[in-house]
Amino acid sequence: MAGLFPPEAASSSAAPAVPGSGARRDSTPLRLATLAKRADFLRAQKGIRRRESGLILEACPTPSLIRRPGAIRVGYTASRKVGGAVARNRAKRRLRAAAAALLPLYGRDGSDYVLIAKAETLSRPFGDLLADLAGAIRAANRRLEPPPPGSREDRGPGQNRE
């Protein structure tokens, strides 16, 4: 994981902060729960999508009816483009390991994430796969956060400042 975070952050006992990632400095890491229903995967597909060299990350807010505080829901998928059953299972294992390392610390509470394997997931060095996931989480979290009050994105069309 060298080169993924600044050295001073990696040496501290607190969780390192990735700028814009929503890193949790004040509490324990989040728990990971697995997405199991097709509807959850389809909802994430309609949300934010971030393509990286080694994976694709889809993210969306967890529906309020099933949201649990302190939990992130995550799903993994690999199509037959990745390879046969053995290759797909290996790709999903690599994605699970990367998610277990980064999502509890940098994932956004009350969010669903789907990690999609690509052919490069199998051959990419694990450190690079972690860097890909960290970048994807950072970008997704920026777009999942609500805009600050009074910002341009917070105003609707035709609403001017007074």
Contacts in CASP RR format, 6 or more apart in sequence:
PFRMAT RR
TARGET T0000
AUTHOR 0000-0000-0000
METHOD contacts of the structure
MODEL  1
MAGLFPPEAASSSAAPAVPGSGARRDSTPLRLATLAKRADFLRAQKGIRR
RESGLILEACPTPSLIRRPGAIRVGYTASRKVGGAVARNRAKRRLRAAAA
ALLPLYGRDGSDYVLIAKAETLSRPFGDLLADLAGAIRAANRRLEPPPPG
SREDRGPGQNRE
1 10 0 8 1.000
1 101 0 8 1.000
1 127 0 8 1.000
1 130 0 8 1.000
3 131 0 8 1.000
4 127 0 8 1.000
4 130 0 8 1.000
4 131 0 8 1.000
4 134 0 8 1.000
5 16 0 8 1.000
5 18 0 8 1.000
6 16 0 8 1.000
9 16 0 8 1.000
9 17 0 8 1.000
10 16 0 8 1.000
14 25 0 8 1.000
15 23 0 8 1.000
15 24 0 8 1.000
15 25 0 8 1.000
15 29 0 8 1.000
15 105 0 8 1.000
16 23 0 8 1.000
16 105 0 8 1.000
17 23 0 8 1.000
17 25 0 8 1.000
18 106 0 8 1.000
18 134 0 8 1.000
18 135 0 8 1.000
18 137 0 8 1.000
18 138 0 8 1.000
19 138 0 8 1.000
20 138 0 8 1.000
20 141 0 8 1.000
20 142 0 8 1.000
21 106 0 8 1.000
21 107 0 8 1.000
21 134 0 8 1.000
21 135 0 8 1.000
21 137 0 8 1.000
21 138 0 8 1.000
21 141 0 8 1.000
22 106 0 8 1.000
22 107 0 8 1.000
22 108 0 8 1.000
22 141 0 8 1.000
22 145 0 8 1.000
23 105 0 8 1.000
23 106 0 8 1.000
24 30 0 8 1.000
24 105 0 8 1.000
24 106 0 8 1.000
24 107 0 8 1.000
24 109 0 8 1.000
29 104 0 8 1.000
29 105 0 8 1.000
30 70 0 8 1.000
30 71 0 8 1.000
30 72 0 8 1.000
30 103 0 8 1.000
30 104 0 8 1.000
30 105 0 8 1.000
30 107 0 8 1.000
30 109 0 8 1.000
31 70 0 8 1.000
31 71 0 8 1.000
31 72 0 8 1.000
31 104 0 8 1.000
32 71 0 8 1.000
32 72 0 8 1.000
32 73 0 8 1.000
32 74 0 8 1.000
32 99 0 8 1.000
32 100 0 8 1.000
32 103 0 8 1.000
32 104 0 8 1.000
33 68 0 8 1.000
33 71 0 8 1.000
33 72 0 8 1.000
33 73 0 8 1.000
33 74 0 8 1.000
34 73 0 8 1.000
34 74 0 8 1.000
34 75 0 8 1.000
35 41 0 8 1.000
35 44 0 8 1.000
35 73 0 8 1.000
35 74 0 8 1.000
35 75 0 8 1.000
35 112 0 8 1.000
35 114 0 8 1.000
40 73 0 8 1.000
40 75 0 8 1.000
40 112 0 8 1.000
41 75 0 8 1.000
41 77 0 8 1.000
41 114 0 8 1.000
43 60 0 8 1.000
43 63 0 8 1.000
43 112 0 8 1.000
44 58 0 8 1.000
44 59 0 8 1.000
44 60 0 8 1.000
44 112 0 8 1.000
44 113 0 8 1.000
44 114 0 8 1.000
45 58 0 8 1.000
45 114 0 8 1.000
46 60 0 8 1.000
47 58 0 8 1.000
47 59 0 8 1.000
47 60 0 8 1.000
48 58 0 8 1.000
48 59 0 8 1.000
48 60 0 8 1.000
48 139 0 8 1.000
48 140 0 8 1.000
48 143 0 8 1.000
48 144 0 8 1.000
49 56 0 8 1.000
49 57 0 8 1.000
49 58 0 8 1.000
50 56 0 8 1.000
50 57 0 8 1.000
50 58 0 8 1.000
50 59 0 8 1.000
50 135 0 8 1.000
50 136 0 8 1.000
50 139 0 8 1.000
50 140 0 8 1.000
52 132 0 8 1.000
52 133 0 8 1.000
52 135 0 8 1.000
52 136 0 8 1.000
53 118 0 8 1.000
53 120 0 8 1.000
53 124 0 8 1.000
53 128 0 8 1.000
53 132 0 8 1.000
54 118 0 8 1.000
54 120 0 8 1.000
54 121 0 8 1.000
54 124 0 8 1.000
54 128 0 8 1.000
54 129 0 8 1.000
54 132 0 8 1.000
55 95 0 8 1.000
55 98 0 8 1.000
55 115 0 8 1.000
55 116 0 8 1.000
55 117 0 8 1.000
55 118 0 8 1.000
55 121 0 8 1.000
55 129 0 8 1.000
55 132 0 8 1.000
55 133 0 8 1.000
55 136 0 8 1.000
56 115 0 8 1.000
56 116 0 8 1.000
56 118 0 8 1.000
56 136 0 8 1.000
57 113 0 8 1.000
57 114 0 8 1.000
57 115 0 8 1.000
57 116 0 8 1.000
57 133 0 8 1.000
57 136 0 8 1.000
57 137 0 8 1.000
57 140 0 8 1.000
58 113 0 8 1.000
58 114 0 8 1.000
58 116 0 8 1.000
59 108 0 8 1.000
59 111 0 8 1.000
59 112 0 8 1.000
59 113 0 8 1.000
59 114 0 8 1.000
59 140 0 8 1.000
59 141 0 8 1.000
59 143 0 8 1.000
59 144 0 8 1.000
60 111 0 8 1.000
60 112 0 8 1.000
60 144 0 8 1.000
61 110 0 8 1.000
61 111 0 8 1.000
61 112 0 8 1.000
61 144 0 8 1.000
62 73 0 8 1.000
62 110 0 8 1.000
62 111 0 8 1.000
62 112 0 8 1.000
67 110 0 8 1.000
69 109 0 8 1.000
70 109 0 8 1.000
70 110 0 8 1.000
71 109 0 8 1.000
71 110 0 8 1.000
72 103 0 8 1.000
72 104 0 8 1.000
72 107 0 8 1.000
72 108 0 8 1.000
72 109 0 8 1.000
72 110 0 8 1.000
72 111 0 8 1.000
72 112 0 8 1.000
72 113 0 8 1.000
73 110 0 8 1.000
73 111 0 8 1.000
73 112 0 8 1.000
73 113 0 8 1.000
74 99 0 8 1.000
74 103 0 8 1.000
74 112 0 8 1.000
74 113 0 8 1.000
74 114 0 8 1.000
74 115 0 8 1.000
75 112 0 8 1.000
75 113 0 8 1.000
75 114 0 8 1.000
75 115 0 8 1.000
76 92 0 8 1.000
76 95 0 8 1.000
76 96 0 8 1.000
76 99 0 8 1.000
76 114 0 8 1.000
76 115 0 8 1.000
76 116 0 8 1.000
76 117 0 8 1.000
77 92 0 8 1.000
77 114 0 8 1.000
77 115 0 8 1.000
77 116 0 8 1.000
77 117 0 8 1.000
78 87 0 8 1.000
78 88 0 8 1.000
78 89 0 8 1.000
78 91 0 8 1.000
78 92 0 8 1.000
78 95 0 8 1.000
78 116 0 8 1.000
78 117 0 8 1.000
78 121 0 8 1.000
79 88 0 8 1.000
79 116 0 8 1.000
79 117 0 8 1.000
80 88 0 8 1.000
81 118 0 8 1.000
81 119 0 8 1.000
82 88 0 8 1.000
82 91 0 8 1.000
82 117 0 8 1.000
82 118 0 8 1.000
82 119 0 8 1.000
82 121 0 8 1.000
82 122 0 8 1.000
83 119 0 8 1.000
87 122 0 8 1.000
88 117 0 8 1.000
90 122 0 8 1.000
91 117 0 8 1.000
91 121 0 8 1.000
91 122 0 8 1.000
92 117 0 8 1.000
94 117 0 8 1.000
94 121 0 8 1.000
94 122 0 8 1.000
94 126 0 8 1.000
94 129 0 8 1.000
95 115 0 8 1.000
95 117 0 8 1.000
95 121 0 8 1.000
97 126 0 8 1.000
98 115 0 8 1.000
98 126 0 8 1.000
98 129 0 8 1.000
98 130 0 8 1.000
98 133 0 8 1.000
99 113 0 8 1.000
99 115 0 8 1.000
99 133 0 8 1.000
101 130 0 8 1.000
102 130 0 8 1.000
102 133 0 8 1.000
102 134 0 8 1.000
102 137 0 8 1.000
103 113 0 8 1.000
103 137 0 8 1.000
106 134 0 8 1.000
106 137 0 8 1.000
106 138 0 8 1.000
106 141 0 8 1.000
107 113 0 8 1.000
107 137 0 8 1.000
107 141 0 8 1.000
108 140 0 8 1.000
108 141 0 8 1.000
108 144 0 8 1.000
108 145 0 8 1.000
111 144 0 8 1.000
113 137 0 8 1.000
113 140 0 8 1.000
115 133 0 8 1.000
121 129 0 8 1.000
124 132 0 8 1.000
147 153 0 8 1.000
147 154 0 8 1.000
148 154 0 8 1.000
150 161 0 8 1.000
155 161 0 8 1.000
END
